[in-house]
Amino acid sequence: MATTLAHSHSAFTFIFAAVRRSVPNSHKCMVYPNEINVLDARQTSDRGYVLPFVGRPPVQEVA
């Protein structure tokens, strides 16, 4: 019988509106990183973007 290890922290999907730093009038691009917390989600993105936090979708239970 195989044992499945459960993670103590699950990943969440965060929503950011990414805007390029170098272009002041650039269009926003929605970014959806999957990470454990907001700080990790920001660090996975490109440094050339400003990332205002938009939200996090609610967690859905799996039956």
Helices and strands as residue ranges (DSSP letters): E 12-13, E 15-20, E 29-31, E 34-35, H 38-43, E 49-50, E 53-55
